[in-house]
Amino acid sequence: MEEELSPEFSINSSFDRNRHIRFLDMMSNLLPSEYQPQEINHLTLAYFTLSSLDILGAFDRVDKEAVARWVLSFQVHPKHQDELSNGEFYGFLGSRSSQFPADINENLRRNSSHLASTYCALAILKIIGHDLSLIDSGSIVRSMRNLQQHDGSYMPIHIGAEADLRFVYCAAAISYMLDDWSGVDKEKAKEYILNCQSYDGGFGLCPGLESHGGATYCALASLRLMGFIEDDLLSKGTSVINIPMLLEWIVQRQTVGGGFQGRLNKPADTCYGFWVGGVLKILGGTKFIDKESLRDSLLTCQSQYGGFSKFPQQLPELYHSYYGFAAFSLLEEPSLNSLCVELGTTNRAAQSP
């Protein structure tokens, strides 16, 4: 989806809300063929689309009951309660292709529940106003313990995968939305997060890795959701993390062109308007952003078809469109709903049951 457009491609000088809504309407009805390899992430693509409509204040066009039925159809349920201690995770699948039929004894042939898919499922249910007390949340949080590693990190799936800050964040957000932290050893998770802070102040995905804007967001948002840090950290005297070093690193992510980069010596990228901007929002440091330059940079990636691309003069796609909308919400674009930054939804959705 990152083909370059013709030189005649024109950039609007203002945020084009109506065009973005039409783009999302199209995406919600029929995804282009380029998304076929992303079928395994169908639930995540739905999250990007629905959360985008919520940010744009255009959620009246969504059939909430149909969405709820569709999302809930991806939840994996244990056959018996004693299965919750069998080492597997009973959350949500990412797509229909990962939903294998049960055998003749009604036993699961394969359970592919995934932390990221479970986060997206619960976020969607929050967005449409579905009461989360009505779902089998106990199976999710109890079995989620099986994914936490000895160092405090999380794997996304019980059959084995990389363990890093992305999935610590997913576990924290899931627990926050369900208001049940019994699936997280918060002290161990905090220790893991603190070990990911690098010598330059940013956070890597794992201890010892290069600082990264997305990983830094996952670290700060997780600590905020778990209650280890407060809002507006810059006004507080002390913190569990090294704030001066983090602030120095994060403000240097705004490039000469106004956009945010994710790492040193990388070009600006639309999505970091949220990942890096969100960190500064949690820190209470948005005053350090050159907002006009950031806005102008983001608009160079606004497509004439609606949506946003990663870089200028490329076709738009759902991932960068969503984070483009989120970045404009952080910039307080008048037509957009405000964000609960640490949860990745609008404040309206975050406050729903």
C-alpha positions as CSV (number, residue, x, y, z in Angstrom):
1,M,0.0,0.0,0.0
2,E,3.0,2.3,-0.1
3,E,3.2,2.9,-3.9
4,E,4.2,6.4,-4.9
5,L,1.7,8.7,-6.4
6,S,2.1,10.8,-9.5
7,P,3.8,14.3,-9.3
8,E,0.3,15.8,-9.8
9,F,-0.7,14.5,-6.3
10,S,-2.0,17.6,-4.4
11,I,-1.9,18.2,-0.7
12,N,-4.7,19.9,1.1
13,S,-3.7,22.7,3.5
14,S,-6.3,21.8,6.0
15,F,-7.5,18.7,7.8
16,D,-10.2,17.2,5.5
17,R,-12.5,15.4,7.9
18,N,-15.3,14.6,5.4
19,R,-12.8,13.0,2.9
20,H,-11.3,10.9,5.7
21,I,-14.8,9.7,6.7
22,R,-15.5,8.6,3.1
23,F,-12.1,6.8,3.0
24,L,-13.0,4.9,6.2
25,D,-16.5,4.1,4.9
26,M,-14.9,2.5,1.9
27,M,-12.4,0.6,4.0
28,S,-15.1,-0.7,6.4
29,N,-17.1,-2.2,3.5
30,L,-14.4,-3.6,1.2
31,L,-10.6,-3.7,1.8
32,P,-8.4,-3.3,-1.3
33,S,-6.7,-6.5,-2.4
34,E,-3.3,-5.3,-1.0
35,Y,-4.7,-6.1,2.4
36,Q,-5.0,-9.9,1.6
37,P,-1.7,-10.8,3.4
38,Q,-3.1,-9.0,6.4
39,E,-6.1,-11.3,6.9
40,I,-4.5,-12.7,10.0
41,N,-4.8,-9.2,11.5
42,H,-8.4,-8.7,10.5
43,L,-9.5,-7.7,14.0
44,T,-6.6,-5.1,14.2
45,L,-7.7,-3.6,10.9
46,A,-11.2,-3.3,12.3
47,Y,-9.8,-1.5,15.4
48,F,-8.0,1.0,13.2
49,T,-11.1,1.7,11.2
50,L,-13.6,1.9,14.1
51,S,-11.4,3.9,16.4
52,S,-10.7,6.3,13.5
53,L,-14.4,6.8,13.0
54,D,-14.7,7.4,16.7
55,I,-11.9,10.0,16.7
56,L,-13.6,11.7,13.7
57,G,-17.0,11.8,15.5
58,A,-18.6,9.7,12.8
59,F,-19.6,6.6,14.7
60,D,-23.3,7.0,14.0
61,R,-22.8,5.1,10.7
62,V,-21.7,1.9,12.6
63,D,-24.0,-1.0,13.3
64,K,-22.9,-1.6,16.9
65,E,-24.8,-4.8,17.5
66,A,-23.4,-6.4,14.3
67,V,-19.9,-5.3,15.3
68,A,-20.3,-6.7,18.8
69,R,-21.5,-10.1,17.5
70,W,-18.6,-10.3,15.0
71,V,-15.9,-9.4,17.6
72,L,-17.3,-11.7,20.3
73,S,-17.2,-14.6,17.7
74,F,-13.4,-14.5,18.0
75,Q,-13.2,-15.2,21.7
76,V,-11.8,-18.5,22.7
77,H,-13.5,-20.2,25.7
78,P,-12.0,-23.0,27.8
79,K,-14.1,-26.2,27.8
80,H,-13.5,-26.5,31.6
81,Q,-12.2,-24.1,34.2
82,D,-9.2,-26.4,35.0
83,E,-8.0,-25.7,31.4
84,L,-7.1,-22.2,32.5
85,S,-4.0,-23.6,34.2
86,N,-2.9,-25.7,31.2
87,G,-0.5,-23.1,30.0
88,E,-2.6,-21.7,27.2
89,F,-4.1,-18.2,26.8
90,Y,-7.9,-17.9,26.3
91,G,-8.4,-14.5,24.7
92,F,-9.4,-13.4,21.2
93,L,-8.2,-14.6,17.8
94,G,-7.1,-12.2,15.2
95,S,-9.1,-13.5,12.2
96,R,-11.3,-16.2,10.9
97,S,-8.4,-18.0,9.3
98,S,-6.9,-18.6,12.8
99,Q,-10.1,-20.0,14.1
100,F,-9.8,-23.8,13.8
101,P,-12.8,-26.0,14.3
102,A,-13.0,-28.3,17.3
103,D,-12.5,-32.0,17.0
104,I,-15.4,-34.6,17.5
105,N,-15.0,-34.3,21.3
106,E,-15.4,-30.5,21.2
107,N,-11.7,-30.0,22.0
108,L,-9.9,-27.2,20.4
109,R,-7.5,-28.3,17.7
110,R,-5.4,-25.2,18.1
111,N,-5.8,-22.2,20.3
112,S,-4.2,-19.1,18.6
113,S,-5.5,-16.5,21.1
114,H,-3.2,-13.4,20.9
115,L,-2.6,-10.6,23.3
116,A,-2.6,-7.9,20.6
117,S,-5.9,-9.3,19.1
118,T,-7.4,-9.4,22.6
119,Y,-6.4,-5.7,23.2
120,C,-8.0,-4.8,19.8
121,A,-11.2,-6.8,20.5
122,L,-11.7,-5.2,24.0
123,A,-10.9,-1.7,22.6
124,I,-13.5,-2.2,19.9
125,L,-16.1,-3.3,22.4
126,K,-15.3,-0.3,24.5
127,I,-15.7,2.0,21.5
128,I,-19.2,0.6,20.6
129,G,-20.3,0.8,24.2
130,H,-20.6,-2.9,24.9
131,D,-20.7,-3.7,28.6
132,L,-17.4,-5.7,29.3
133,S,-18.9,-7.2,32.4
134,L,-21.0,-9.4,30.1
135,I,-18.1,-11.2,28.5
136,D,-16.0,-14.0,30.0
137,S,-13.3,-11.8,31.4
138,G,-12.2,-14.2,34.0
139,S,-10.8,-16.7,31.5
140,I,-8.9,-13.9,29.8
141,V,-7.1,-12.5,32.9
142,R,-6.5,-15.9,34.6
143,S,-5.0,-17.4,31.5
144,M,-3.0,-14.3,30.8
145,R,-0.7,-15.2,33.7
146,N,0.6,-18.0,31.5
147,L,2.1,-15.5,29.2
148,Q,4.2,-13.5,31.7
149,Q,7.8,-14.5,31.7
150,H,10.2,-14.7,34.7
151,D,11.7,-11.3,33.8
152,G,8.3,-9.6,33.8
153,S,7.8,-9.4,30.1
154,Y,4.9,-11.0,28.1
155,M,4.7,-13.3,25.1
156,P,1.8,-12.6,22.9
157,I,0.7,-16.2,22.4
158,H,1.3,-19.3,24.5
159,I,3.0,-21.4,21.8
160,G,6.0,-19.1,21.9
161,A,7.0,-15.8,20.4
162,E,9.1,-12.7,21.1
163,A,8.5,-11.1,24.5
164,D,8.9,-7.4,24.7
165,L,7.3,-4.1,25.7
166,R,4.6,-4.2,23.1
167,F,2.9,-7.1,24.9
168,V,3.5,-5.7,28.4
169,Y,1.5,-2.8,27.1
170,C,-1.2,-5.1,25.8
171,A,-1.5,-7.0,29.1
172,A,-1.7,-3.7,31.0
173,A,-4.3,-2.2,28.7
174,I,-6.4,-5.5,28.8
175,S,-6.2,-5.5,32.6
176,Y,-7.2,-1.8,32.8
177,M,-10.2,-2.2,30.5
178,L,-11.4,-5.3,32.4
179,D,-10.6,-3.7,35.8
180,D,-8.9,-6.9,36.8
181,W,-5.1,-7.0,37.4
182,S,-5.0,-10.6,38.6
183,G,-3.3,-11.6,35.3
184,V,-0.3,-9.3,35.8
185,D,2.5,-9.3,38.3
186,K,2.8,-5.5,38.2
187,E,6.0,-5.3,40.2
188,K,7.8,-7.7,37.8
189,A,6.3,-5.9,34.8
190,K,7.5,-2.5,36.2
191,E,11.0,-3.9,36.8
192,Y,11.1,-5.1,33.2
193,I,10.0,-1.8,31.8
194,L,12.6,0.1,33.9
195,N,15.3,-2.3,32.6
196,C,14.3,-1.2,29.0
197,Q,15.3,2.4,29.6
198,S,18.5,3.0,27.6
199,Y,21.5,5.1,28.4
200,D,20.1,7.9,26.2
201,G,16.8,8.2,28.1
202,G,14.5,6.5,25.6
203,F,13.2,2.9,25.9
204,G,14.0,-0.1,23.7
205,L,11.6,-3.0,23.1
206,C,13.8,-5.2,25.3
207,P,16.7,-4.4,27.7
208,G,19.8,-3.3,25.8
209,L,18.0,-2.5,22.5
210,E,18.0,0.8,20.7
211,S,15.6,3.5,22.0
212,H,12.5,3.7,19.9
213,G,9.5,6.0,19.9
214,G,6.9,3.2,19.9
215,A,8.7,1.2,22.6
216,T,8.9,4.4,24.7
217,Y,5.2,4.9,24.3
218,C,4.5,1.3,25.4
219,A,6.7,1.8,28.5
220,L,5.2,5.1,29.6
221,A,1.6,4.1,28.8
222,S,2.0,0.8,30.7
223,L,3.4,2.5,33.8
224,R,0.6,5.0,33.7
225,L,-2.1,2.3,33.3
226,M,-0.6,0.3,36.2
227,G,-0.5,3.4,38.4
228,F,3.2,3.7,38.8
229,I,3.4,7.2,37.3
230,E,0.9,10.1,37.3
231,D,-0.1,12.5,34.6
232,D,2.0,15.6,33.9
233,L,5.2,14.0,35.2
234,L,7.3,17.1,34.5
235,S,5.5,18.9,37.3
236,K,6.3,16.1,39.8
237,G,9.5,16.0,41.9
238,T,10.4,12.3,41.5
239,S,9.5,9.4,39.4
240,V,10.4,5.7,38.9
241,I,12.0,6.6,35.5
242,N,14.7,9.0,34.6
243,I,12.6,12.0,33.4
244,P,15.3,14.5,32.4
245,M,17.1,12.0,30.2
246,L,13.8,10.8,28.7
247,L,12.7,14.4,28.0
248,E,16.0,15.2,26.3
249,W,15.7,12.2,24.1
250,I,12.1,12.6,23.2
251,V,12.2,16.3,22.2
252,Q,15.0,15.5,19.8
253,R,12.7,13.3,17.8
254,Q,11.1,16.3,16.1
255,T,12.9,16.7,12.8
256,V,13.8,19.8,10.9
257,G,10.8,19.3,8.7
258,G,8.5,19.3,11.7
259,G,7.5,15.6,11.9
260,F,8.5,13.1,14.5
261,Q,11.0,10.2,13.8
262,G,11.0,7.0,15.8
263,R,14.7,6.6,16.1
264,L,17.9,8.6,15.6
265,N,18.9,9.2,11.9
266,K,15.4,8.0,10.6
267,P,13.0,10.1,8.5
268,A,9.8,11.5,10.0
269,D,6.9,9.2,9.8
270,T,3.2,9.9,10.3
271,C,2.6,7.3,13.1
272,Y,5.2,8.9,15.4
273,G,2.9,11.9,15.6
274,F,1.0,9.7,18.0
275,W,3.8,7.5,19.5
276,V,6.1,10.3,20.3
277,G,3.4,13.0,20.8
278,G,1.6,10.6,23.1
279,V,4.7,10.3,25.3
280,L,5.0,14.1,25.5
281,K,1.3,14.2,26.4
282,I,1.8,11.7,29.3
283,L,4.8,13.6,30.5
284,G,3.0,17.0,30.4
285,G,5.5,18.2,27.9
286,T,3.4,19.2,24.8
287,K,4.7,22.7,25.2
288,F,8.0,21.5,23.8
289,I,6.3,20.5,20.5
290,D,6.5,22.8,17.5
291,K,2.8,22.2,16.8
292,E,2.5,24.2,13.6
293,S,5.5,22.5,12.1
294,L,4.2,19.1,13.1
295,R,0.8,19.9,11.7
296,D,2.3,21.0,8.4
297,S,4.4,17.8,8.2
298,L,1.4,15.6,8.8
299,L,-0.6,17.3,6.2
300,T,2.0,16.4,3.6
301,C,0.9,12.8,4.1
302,Q,-2.8,13.5,3.9
303,S,-4.1,11.8,0.8
304,Q,-6.5,13.3,-1.8
305,Y,-8.4,10.1,-1.4
306,G,-8.7,10.5,2.4
307,G,-6.5,8.9,5.0
308,F,-2.8,9.3,5.6
309,S,0.3,7.6,4.3
310,K,3.6,6.9,6.1
311,F,5.6,9.3,3.9
312,P,4.5,12.1,1.5
313,Q,3.2,11.1,-2.0
314,Q,2.3,7.5,-1.1
315,L,-1.1,5.8,-1.0
316,P,-2.9,5.9,2.3
317,E,-3.5,2.8,4.5
318,L,-5.3,2.1,7.7
319,Y,-2.4,1.9,10.1
320,H,-0.9,5.4,9.3
321,S,-4.4,6.8,8.8
322,Y,-5.4,5.9,12.3
323,Y,-2.3,7.3,13.9
324,G,-2.5,10.4,11.7
325,F,-6.0,11.0,13.1
326,A,-4.7,10.3,16.6
327,A,-1.9,12.8,16.1
328,F,-4.3,15.5,15.0
329,S,-6.5,14.8,18.0
330,L,-3.4,15.4,20.2
331,L,-3.0,18.6,18.3
332,E,-6.5,19.5,19.4
333,E,-8.0,19.7,15.9
334,P,-11.4,21.3,16.5
335,S,-13.5,18.6,14.7
336,L,-12.0,15.6,16.5
337,N,-12.7,13.8,19.7
338,S,-10.1,13.9,22.5
339,L,-7.9,10.9,23.2
340,C,-7.2,8.8,26.3
341,V,-3.6,8.6,25.2
342,E,-2.5,5.7,27.4
343,L,-5.4,3.5,26.4
344,G,-5.4,4.3,22.6
345,T,-9.1,5.2,22.4
346,T,-11.1,8.3,22.7
347,N,-11.9,9.6,26.2
348,R,-15.6,8.8,25.4
349,A,-14.8,5.1,24.8
350,A,-12.4,4.9,27.7
351,Q,-15.1,6.0,30.1
352,S,-17.7,3.5,28.8
353,P,-18.5,0.5,31.1
